Amino acid sequence: MSPDYPRILHHGGADGVTGSCHRLQFAEDRGLLVDCGLFQGEDATRQDSLEQHRVNFSVDDLLAMIVTHVHIDHVGRLPYLLAAGYKGPIFCSVPSARLLPLVIEDALKIGFTRDSVLIERFLDEVESRLRQLDYKRWHILIDDSRHRVRIKLKPAGHILGSAYVEVDTLDKMTGYEQRTVFSGDLGAPYAPLLPAPRSPYRADVVVLESTYGDRQHEDRRTRRARLKAAIDRALENDGTVIIPAFSIGRTQELLYELESLIHQAKSERWRELEIIVDSPLASRFTQVYRDLKPWWDAEAHQRLRHGRHPLSFENLYTVDSHEEHQQTVDYLARSGRPAVVIAASGMATGGRVVNYLKRMIGDERHGVLFIGYQAAGTPGRDIQHYGPRGGWVELDGQRHTIRARVDSVGGYSAHADQQDLLNFLKRMRHPPSEVRLVHGEPAVQRIFKAKIEAWANEIGHDIQVSLAIE
């Protein structure tokens, strides 16, 4: 008979791909929280936004919060968490501690206030709570007469600073021990800049993301070729390639790949191609990425040794002010000068990319290239789905016919695909007896559940796979 604790509860990210927030309760009065993210896309339309994001679960019993990485769908509810009275520490990796204040500052400006005094006060509060943990080292959360609980962060390969979390719990009253692994978001192997994640040695329970649990990504050579082909078409048509990009992670990986294509280019037009990052936040993240070179992978360090600068090259331009942004949109829409524009937001739900799309999506010279996941209910998903059929998309309340070419390069997703997720389990020396799937659309979770069960049956391993939504 299994004990009542530890118990896993979900305050988001159970039946969708955003809003991740998971609780490990190891006694009635003791628990810890892993992530606390915003809901986006269709996940955010199920009820009033303020009410949906309000933290209405208990925080008094939380010993700690752990941040797996700083994407907004994993940390965006942090202001709500502190407003609800959470007083404990916020644990994260060393790179995440540098990036988190930038994300929270942006979230505050968009969703709460532009009052710089209030923002500064809140950021000071967050930074006073941050506890940086080195990768691959155990940290004891509590060790008293009732429990010993320790945590360890390991690189997840998703974005810089991302981690999966190993939690060891020992109930000293019963002697029951359990190792629980929270995957956070796992990255794809061979992603630019980041080392690939390596599986833990063992786990009893794994809370596993399943965003791409139903499909395989293209390999890196294929996706780079498709990226080049999309830009080649723009060069031929005197058009612009618009890439809706997430400010952190994919923007930097994309710049890394574009630097490589320009470095290897033989044509004059490619060597002179302008790469424009029109996102002040993305520019700030890119600067922090440059500062965090010790966490880059071996390939990136080799480029640096050869005098190349993957995130700061001659063709790269950044647009900061709103006036400069408007001028750039107008110039590219009128001039026909080929360019690549990387602009936030990644799912075209707002931000500067929308202005480019409104001006250019009706012109067949241009192209829209998606390199990341487009959640259901977002303009990005509508463009991706209806664009190849000659459909339309609603932007700022107006319909726009899609005549620009629409491409998607799945390999640049920062998420592991089905095989990578399965390998995370298969490569454990002692695989888990229980897997709980989260952070995926329900249909995808069911497909991946069957895949895990088929593997476990094949090797004769007894495993219980459950969906957090059930």
TAWORA-V239726 format. One record per residue. N is the residue number from 1. SS is DSSP state (A for helix, B for strand, O for the rest). Layout:
[[N/SS] [N/SS]]
This chain:
[[1/O] [2/O] [3/O] [4/O] [5/O] [6/O] [7/B] [8/B] [9/B] [10/B] [11/O] [12/O] [13/O] [14/O] [15/O] [16/O] [17/O] [18/O] [19/O] [20/O] [21/O] [22/B] [23/B] [24/B] [25/B] [26/B] [27/B] [28/O] [29/O] [30/B] [31/B] [32/B] [33/B] [34/B] [35/O] [36/O] [37/O] [38/O] [39/O] [40/O] [41/A] [42/A] [43/A] [44/A] [45/O] [46/O] [47/O] [48/O] [49/A] [50/A] [51/A] [52/A] [53/A] [54/O] [55/O] [56/O] [57/O] [58/O] [59/O] [60/O] [61/O] [62/B] [63/B] [64/B] [65/B] [66/B] [67/O] [68/O] [69/O] [70/O] [71/O] [72/A] [73/A] [74/A] [75/A] [76/O] [77/O] [78/A] [79/A] [80/A] [81/A] [82/A] [83/A] [84/O] [85/O] [86/O] [87/O] [88/O] [89/B] [90/B] [91/B] [92/B] [93/B] [94/A] [95/A] [96/A] [97/A] [98/A] [99/A] [100/A] [101/A] [102/A] [103/A] [104/A] [105/A] [106/A] [107/A] [108/A] [109/A] [110/A] [111/A] [112/O] [113/O] [114/O] [115/O] [116/A] [117/A] [118/A] [119/A] [120/A] [121/A] [122/A] [123/A] [124/A] [125/A] [126/A] [127/A] [128/A] [129/A] [130/B] [131/B] [132/B] [133/B] [134/O] [135/O] [136/O] [137/O] [138/O] [139/B] [140/B] [141/B] [142/B] [143/B] [144/O] [145/O] [146/O] [147/B] [148/B] [149/B] [150/B] [151/B] [152/B] [153/B] [154/B] [155/B] [156/O] [157/O] [158/O] [159/O] [160/O] [161/O] [162/O] [163/B] [164/B] [165/B] [166/B] [167/B] [168/B] [169/B] [170/B] [171/B] [172/O] [173/O] [174/O] [175/O] [176/O] [177/B] [178/B] [179/B] [180/B] [181/B] [182/B] [183/O] [184/O] [185/O] [186/O] [187/O] [188/O] [189/O] [190/O] [191/O] [192/O] [193/O] [194/O] [195/O] [196/O] [197/O] [198/O] [199/O] [200/O] [201/O] [202/B] [203/O] [204/O] [205/B] [206/B] [207/B] [208/B] [209/B] [210/O] [211/O] [212/B] [213/O] [214/O] [215/O] [216/O] [217/O] [218/O] [219/O] [220/A] [221/A] [222/A] [223/A] [224/A] [225/A] [226/A] [227/A] [228/A] [229/A] [230/A] [231/A] [232/A] [233/A] [234/A] [235/A] [236/A] [237/A] [238/O] [239/O] [240/B] [241/B] [242/B] [243/B] [244/B] [245/O] [246/O] [247/O] [248/O] [249/O] [250/A] [251/A] [252/A] [253/A] [254/A] [255/A] [256/A] [257/A] [258/A] [259/A] [260/A] [261/A] [262/A] [263/A] [264/A] [265/O] [266/O] [267/O] [268/A] [269/A] [270/A] [271/A] [272/O] [273/O] [274/B] [275/B] [276/B] [277/B] [278/B] [279/O] [280/A] [281/A] [282/A] [283/A] [284/A] [285/A] [286/A] [287/A] [288/A] [289/A] [290/A] [291/A] [292/O] [293/A] [294/A] [295/A] [296/O] [297/O] [298/A] [299/A] [300/A] [301/A] [302/A] [303/A] [304/A] [305/A] [306/O] [307/O] [308/O] [309/O] [310/O] [311/O] [312/O] [313/O] [314/O] [315/O] [316/B] [317/B] [318/B] [319/O] [320/O] [321/O] [322/A] [323/A] [324/A] [325/A] [326/A] [327/A] [328/A] [329/A] [330/A] [331/A] [332/A] [333/A] [334/A] [335/A] [336/O] [337/O] [338/O] [339/B] [340/B] [341/B] [342/B] [343/B] [344/O] [345/O] [346/O] [347/O] [348/O] [349/O] [350/O] [351/O] [352/O] [353/A] [354/A] [355/A] [356/A] [357/A] [358/A] [359/A] [360/A] [361/O] [362/O] [363/O] [364/O] [365/O] [366/O] [367/B] [368/B] [369/B] [370/B] [371/O] [372/O] [373/O] [374/O] [375/O] [376/O] [377/O] [378/O] [379/A] [380/A] [381/A] [382/A] [383/A] [384/A] [385/A] [386/A] [387/A] [388/A] [389/A] [390/O] [391/O] [392/B] [393/B] [394/B] [395/B] [396/O] [397/O] [398/B] [399/B] [400/B] [401/B] [402/O] [403/O] [404/O] [405/B] [406/B] [407/B] [408/B] [409/O] [410/A] [411/A] [412/A] [413/O] [414/O] [415/O] [416/O] [417/B] [418/A] [419/A] [420/A] [421/A] [422/A] [423/A] [424/A] [425/A] [426/A] [427/O] [428/O] [429/O] [430/B] [431/O] [432/O] [433/O] [434/B] [435/B] [436/B] [437/B] [438/B] [439/O] [440/O] [441/O] [442/A] [443/A] [444/A] [445/A] [446/A] [447/A] [448/A] [449/A] [450/A] [451/A] [452/A] [453/A] [454/A] [455/A] [456/A] [457/A] [458/A] [459/A] [460/O] [461/O] [462/O] [463/O] [464/B] [465/B] [466/B] [467/B] [468/O] [469/O] [470/O]]
